[in-house]
Amino acid sequence: MLKFALVVLVVAACVYFVIRALEKRGGTGGGGRPEPRRPLGPDDDPDFLWGLNKKFRQEHPRKPGDEPPTTPSAPS
């Protein structure tokens, strides 16, 4: 019975060290799912917003006497 326990212990130790060595090298192939990348919307891109604003101003020119658009004030 002692031989059997010793063999199980040696095999377990060998498996542990082999798996640890593979993980250190990065050769396990990834056990978990990779996290999906969050999609970046165009509203995060300042160049896109600038172009959108430019296009809007070309399509909707301001007339003399028009007041500039106001932005809502933040609640206090």
C-alpha positions as CSV (number, residue, x, y, z in Angstrom):
1,M,0.0,0.0,0.0
2,L,2.9,2.3,0.7
3,K,4.3,1.7,-2.8
4,F,1.0,2.6,-4.4
5,A,0.7,5.9,-2.4
6,L,4.3,6.8,-3.3
7,V,3.7,6.1,-7.0
8,V,0.5,8.3,-6.9
9,L,2.4,11.1,-5.2
10,V,5.3,11.0,-7.7
11,V,2.9,11.0,-10.7
12,A,0.9,13.9,-9.2
13,A,4.1,15.9,-8.7
14,C,5.3,15.2,-12.2
15,V,2.0,16.3,-13.7
16,Y,2.0,19.4,-11.6
17,F,5.5,20.4,-12.7
18,V,4.8,19.7,-16.4
19,I,1.6,21.8,-16.4
20,R,3.3,24.6,-14.5
21,A,6.2,24.6,-17.1
22,L,3.7,24.7,-20.0
23,E,1.8,27.5,-18.5
24,K,4.9,29.5,-17.9
25,R,5.9,29.1,-21.6
26,G,2.3,29.9,-22.7
27,G,1.9,26.7,-24.5
28,T,-1.4,25.5,-23.0
29,G,-3.5,27.0,-25.8
30,G,-5.7,29.0,-23.4
31,G,-8.0,27.2,-21.1
32,G,-10.6,30.0,-20.8
33,R,-12.5,32.1,-23.2
34,P,-10.8,35.4,-24.3
35,E,-12.8,38.4,-23.2
36,P,-14.6,40.0,-26.1
37,R,-13.4,43.4,-27.1
38,R,-15.8,46.2,-26.4
39,P,-16.9,47.8,-29.6
40,L,-15.8,51.4,-30.0
41,G,-18.5,53.6,-31.3
42,P,-17.9,56.5,-33.7
43,D,-19.0,58.9,-30.9
44,D,-15.6,58.3,-29.2
45,D,-13.7,59.6,-32.2
46,P,-13.1,63.4,-32.2
47,D,-12.3,63.4,-36.0
48,F,-15.6,61.7,-36.7
49,L,-17.5,64.2,-34.6
50,W,-15.7,67.1,-36.2
51,G,-16.5,65.8,-39.7
52,L,-20.1,65.2,-38.7
53,N,-20.4,68.8,-37.3
54,K,-18.8,70.2,-40.5
55,K,-21.3,68.2,-42.7
56,F,-24.2,69.4,-40.6
57,R,-23.2,73.0,-40.9
58,Q,-22.8,72.7,-44.7
59,E,-26.3,71.2,-45.0
60,H,-27.9,73.6,-42.6
61,P,-26.2,77.0,-42.8
62,R,-27.1,79.6,-40.3
63,K,-29.1,82.6,-41.5
64,P,-28.4,86.2,-40.4
65,G,-30.2,86.9,-37.1
66,D,-30.2,83.2,-36.0
67,E,-29.1,82.8,-32.5
68,P,-26.3,80.2,-31.8
69,P,-27.5,77.0,-30.4
70,T,-27.5,76.8,-26.6
71,T,-26.4,73.9,-24.5
72,P,-28.5,72.8,-21.6
73,S,-27.1,73.8,-18.3
74,A,-26.1,71.1,-15.8
75,P,-28.5,70.6,-12.9
76,S,-27.1,72.0,-9.6
